Amino acid sequence: MSLYDDAVLVLKAYEGQEELCQAYLDHLAAHPDGLWKACHAGHITASALVIDPSRERVLLTLHKKLRMWLQMGGHCEPEDTSLEAAALREATEESGVAGLSLLPGGPVRLDRHPIPAPCHWHFDVQYAVLAPPGAVHTISDESLDLRWFAYDEVADAADESVVRLLEATRARL
């Protein structure tokens, strides 16, 4: 199965955010290249919120370009076999944490947000992953810093999209 086919199946099975989910599906229908960074009308991205083993904190990255505390995530790559695989790859690359495991049940939420030209939109499919006991993180080239935040600290550090992702993740846990 292609990554495009996987994305369509994941989105069709996703429950909640019906209007936004349909916008993702419409985007893919109108743009067969809508998974790739080269699609200037916007593209699907995959991200993951890293949860510590005690389920009391999240690991956020201080994004180098945006200078904002965010979940791990980014663009799909040709070697990605699924959106889950893309989210897990991005979370592993950006956190340096080996042995992350996806929370079951598919995406936790969707978040569409504008980005600077030449592209116009990121259609982010957001997952959550659990870090293994004793997880050690490493700052990547895409990050200025990585830090564990207690759940009640996230709203003071990150924007509303991260807060909503945390709320949805906690409901799933």
C-alpha positions, -999 to +999 in steps of 0.1 A: +000+000+000+013+035-008+017+062+018-011+081-001-035+052+002-025+048+039-032+085+046-066+083+029-075+051+049-063+067+082-083+098+076-115+079+066-112+059+098-105+089+120-134+097+144-139+134+154-131+167+138-153+157+108-151+190+089-114+193+093-109+156+084-129+162+052-107+192+044-077+168+046-094+143+023-104+170-001-069+183-002-055+148-010-081+143-037-072+176-053-035+172-049-021+137-055+013+151-044-004+165-012+018+144+011+050+160+000+068+192+009+069+201-028+031+206-028+029+243-024-009+242-018-001+225+014+009+191+025+003+164+051+027+163+080+030+138+109+038+146+145+038+129+178+036+140+214+062+121+235+048+110+269+071+099+297+066+064+311+050+077+343+025+095+321+030+128+340+052+148+315+057+154+278+089+160+259+088+192+238+113+206+213+122+242+210+119+244+173+150+260+157+131+280+130+099+288+148+114+293+182+084+277+198+079+247+221+062+220+200+057+183+198+081+163+175+071+161+139+076+171+103+074+161+067+066+127+052+096+110+035+095+086+005+107+057+028+077+062+051+053+033+047+025+049+068+015+081+086+022+062+119+057+053+106+063+089+096+052+102+131+073+076+149+104+083+127+100+121+133+096+116+171+126+093+172+148+116+151+139+148+169+139+134+204+168+110+201+148+086+223+150+050+211+122+025+217+092+049+214+059+032+210+027+046+195-004+049+215-029+025+200-060+039+182-045+059+154-042+097+153-050+116+185-061+147+166-057+168+135-043+204+133-042+225+101-020+256+104-006+282+080+031+282+073+052+308+054+054+308+016+061+291-008+038+266+009+005+276+025-007+249+049+005+220+070-022+194+074-008+178+106-019+143+116-010+141+153-001+109+172+011+103+207+040+080+217+052+066+250+089+068+259+104+037+275+116+037+311+150+054+314+145+073+282+174+096+273+168+124+249+193+141+225+189+175+209+187+172+171+198+197+144+162+209+141+160+219+178+174+245+201+165+225+231+144+196+244+127+196+278+103+175+298+072+195+309+047+185+335+012+185+321+003+216+340+033+235+326+025+230+289+000+259+286+026+283+299+053+271+274+035+261+242+007+274+220-029+262+220-024+235+194+000+217+217-023+222+246-052+207+226-030+178+216-021+171+252-057+172+263-067+148+235-038+125+245-047+125+281-082+116+272-069+087+252-046+075+280 
